[in-house]
Amino acid sequence: MSSSNEHGHEHSHKHSHEPRERGTDDAILDAAAELIVQLGVRRTQLAEIARRAGVSRPTVYRRWPDVRAVIGALLTREIAATRGAVRLAGTDRAAFVDGVVEVAVRLRDHPVLGALLRSDDADTLFEYVVERLGTSQRGLLEALRAGIEQGQAHGSIRAGEPVELAVMVLLIAQSTVQSHRMVAQLLPEAAWRRELARALDGYLSP
């Protein structure tokens, strides 16, 4: 899923230019991802992103005004890709819960998100992981809503407004992901997955 900046940029070009532009966007975001993992958020600079992507700084600026916007677009892309790799809709409650846990594990272990979660800068974490994930969260909520509606149709997920249930599922999974490092010694990997699944299953059971 593209950010609003990406949509605006892509729509400003003729259709024949879209493949080239999309390739450039991905190259820039790939370079940003490498730098965040290698150097951390604070040391990632727009000039270095441009150099590593093999483009000029104006090329980056035409797409995103600063590193903050680049990271926002990168997170949107990566979370959308992770969400799209796991089936959530068309399943019963058990399969839906397994899918949500799988998405949570993939996001938790994602190198870029991991770099943000490991940051000792609380403001950076809040800004990039919470504030800047609006587009990605909407995409996740839509996928969760669709899965919940399917589970309700099957009779394996309890009645309730699907969007409201989806929001709570997202909050449960998101807080569990963000708190993983804090509780890792108390909640080993197998227990982390098991207890997250139990929390979700209990919440969604009829």
C-alpha positions as CSV (number, residue, x, y, z in Angstrom):
1,M,0.0,0.0,0.0
2,S,1.4,3.4,-0.9
3,S,1.4,6.4,1.3
4,S,-0.5,9.5,0.4
5,N,2.7,11.1,-0.7
6,E,3.4,8.2,-3.0
7,H,-0.2,8.4,-4.5
8,G,0.2,12.0,-5.2
9,H,3.5,11.5,-6.8
10,E,2.5,8.6,-9.0
11,H,-0.6,10.2,-10.2
12,S,1.4,13.3,-11.4
13,H,3.2,11.2,-14.0
14,K,2.0,9.7,-17.3
15,H,1.2,6.0,-17.2
16,S,4.2,5.1,-19.4
17,H,6.5,6.3,-16.6
18,E,5.0,4.4,-13.7
19,P,7.2,1.3,-13.9
20,R,10.4,3.4,-13.8
21,E,9.2,5.6,-11.1
22,R,8.0,2.6,-9.0
23,G,11.5,1.1,-9.4
24,T,13.1,4.3,-8.2
25,D,10.8,4.5,-5.2
26,D,11.6,0.9,-4.2
27,A,15.4,1.5,-4.6
28,I,15.1,4.5,-2.3
29,L,13.1,2.6,0.3
30,D,15.4,-0.4,0.1
31,A,18.4,1.9,0.8
32,A,16.6,3.5,3.7
33,A,15.9,0.0,5.1
34,E,19.5,-1.0,4.9
35,L,20.7,2.1,6.6
36,I,18.2,1.9,9.4
37,V,19.2,-1.7,10.2
38,Q,22.9,-0.9,9.9
39,L,23.1,2.5,11.5
40,G,19.9,3.1,13.4
41,V,17.3,5.7,12.9
42,R,19.2,8.7,14.3
43,R,22.2,8.2,12.0
44,T,20.2,7.6,8.8
45,Q,20.5,10.7,6.7
46,L,18.7,11.6,3.4
47,A,21.9,12.2,1.6
48,E,23.2,8.8,2.4
49,I,19.9,7.2,1.4
50,A,20.2,8.9,-2.0
51,R,23.8,7.8,-2.4
52,R,23.1,4.2,-1.5
53,A,20.1,4.1,-3.8
54,G,22.2,5.5,-6.6
55,V,20.0,8.6,-7.1
56,S,20.4,12.3,-6.5
57,R,19.1,14.1,-3.4
58,P,16.6,16.1,-5.5
59,T,15.2,12.7,-6.8
60,V,14.5,11.7,-3.2
61,Y,13.1,15.2,-2.2
62,R,10.7,15.1,-5.1
63,R,9.1,12.0,-3.5
64,W,9.5,12.6,0.2
65,P,10.5,15.9,2.0
66,D,12.7,14.3,4.7
67,V,13.9,11.1,6.3
68,R,10.8,11.0,8.5
69,A,8.6,10.7,5.4
70,V,10.9,8.1,3.8
71,I,10.6,5.9,6.9
72,G,6.8,6.4,7.0
73,A,6.6,5.2,3.4
74,L,9.0,2.3,4.1
75,L,7.0,1.1,7.0
76,T,3.8,1.3,5.0
77,R,5.3,-0.8,2.3
78,E,6.8,-3.4,4.6
79,I,3.7,-3.9,6.8
80,A,1.5,-4.1,3.7
81,A,3.7,-6.8,2.3
82,T,3.8,-8.7,5.6
83,R,0.0,-8.5,5.8
84,G,-0.4,-9.7,2.3
85,A,1.7,-12.7,2.8
86,V,-0.6,-14.2,5.5
87,R,-4.2,-15.3,4.8
88,L,-6.7,-13.8,7.3
89,A,-10.0,-13.9,5.4
90,G,-12.0,-16.9,4.5
91,T,-11.0,-18.9,7.6
92,D,-12.6,-20.0,10.9
93,R,-11.6,-18.6,14.3
94,A,-8.7,-21.0,14.9
95,A,-7.1,-20.3,11.5
96,F,-7.8,-16.6,11.8
97,V,-6.0,-16.5,15.2
98,D,-3.1,-18.4,13.8
99,G,-2.9,-15.9,11.0
100,V,-2.9,-12.9,13.3
101,V,-0.1,-14.5,15.5
102,E,1.9,-15.2,12.3
103,V,1.6,-11.6,11.2
104,A,2.6,-10.4,14.7
105,V,5.7,-12.7,14.7
106,R,6.7,-11.5,11.2
107,L,6.3,-7.8,12.2
108,R,8.1,-8.4,15.5
109,D,11.0,-10.0,13.7
110,H,11.1,-7.7,10.7
111,P,14.6,-6.1,10.6
112,V,13.4,-2.5,10.1
113,L,10.7,-2.7,12.7
114,G,13.1,-4.4,15.0
115,A,15.6,-1.6,14.7
116,L,12.8,0.9,15.6
117,L,11.7,-1.3,18.5
118,R,15.2,-1.6,19.8
119,S,15.7,2.2,19.7
120,D,16.4,3.8,23.1
121,D,14.7,6.9,21.9
122,A,11.1,6.7,23.1
123,D,10.1,9.8,21.0
124,T,11.5,8.1,17.9
125,L,9.7,4.9,18.6
126,F,6.4,6.7,19.2
127,E,6.8,8.9,16.1
128,Y,7.7,6.2,13.6
129,V,6.0,3.1,15.0
130,V,2.7,4.7,16.3
131,E,2.1,8.0,14.6
132,R,3.5,7.1,11.2
133,L,1.7,3.8,10.8
134,G,-1.7,5.3,10.1
135,T,-1.9,4.0,6.5
136,S,-0.6,0.6,7.5
137,Q,-2.9,0.3,10.4
138,R,-5.9,1.1,8.2
139,G,-4.7,-1.7,5.9
140,L,-4.3,-4.1,8.8
141,L,-7.7,-3.2,10.2
142,E,-9.4,-3.8,6.9
143,A,-7.8,-7.3,6.6
144,L,-8.7,-8.1,10.2
145,R,-12.3,-6.8,9.7
146,A,-12.7,-9.1,6.6
147,G,-11.4,-12.1,8.5
148,I,-13.7,-11.4,11.4
149,E,-16.7,-11.1,9.2
150,Q,-15.8,-14.4,7.6
151,G,-15.4,-16.0,11.0
152,Q,-18.8,-14.6,12.1
153,A,-20.4,-16.0,9.0
154,H,-18.9,-19.4,9.9
155,G,-20.2,-19.0,13.5
156,S,-16.8,-19.4,15.0
157,I,-16.3,-15.7,15.9
158,R,-18.7,-14.1,18.3
159,A,-21.2,-11.4,17.2
160,G,-20.2,-7.8,17.4
161,E,-19.3,-4.9,15.1
162,P,-16.5,-6.3,13.0
163,V,-14.5,-3.0,12.9
164,E,-14.7,-2.7,16.7
165,L,-13.5,-6.3,17.1
166,A,-10.7,-5.7,14.6
167,V,-9.5,-2.6,16.5
168,M,-9.2,-4.6,19.7
169,V,-7.4,-7.5,17.9
170,L,-5.0,-5.0,16.5
171,L,-4.4,-3.4,19.9
172,I,-3.8,-6.7,21.6
173,A,-1.4,-7.9,18.9
174,Q,0.4,-4.5,18.6
175,S,1.0,-4.1,22.3
176,T,2.3,-7.7,22.5
177,V,4.7,-7.0,19.7
178,Q,5.9,-3.7,21.2
179,S,6.4,-5.3,24.6
180,H,8.2,-8.4,23.4
181,R,11.8,-7.4,24.4
182,M,10.6,-6.3,27.8
183,V,9.1,-9.6,28.7
184,A,11.3,-12.0,26.7
185,Q,13.0,-13.6,29.7
186,L,9.6,-14.1,31.4
187,L,7.7,-15.2,28.3
188,P,9.9,-17.4,26.0
189,E,9.1,-17.7,22.3
190,A,6.7,-20.7,22.5
191,A,4.9,-19.2,25.4
192,W,4.7,-15.8,23.7
193,R,3.0,-17.3,20.7
194,R,0.8,-19.5,22.8
195,E,-0.5,-16.9,25.1
196,L,-1.1,-14.3,22.4
197,A,-3.2,-16.9,20.6
198,R,-5.1,-17.7,23.8
199,A,-5.8,-14.0,24.4
200,L,-7.1,-13.6,20.9
201,D,-9.0,-16.8,20.9
202,G,-10.7,-16.0,24.2
203,Y,-11.6,-12.5,23.0
204,L,-13.2,-13.8,19.8
205,S,-14.9,-16.9,21.0
206,P,-18.7,-16.9,20.8
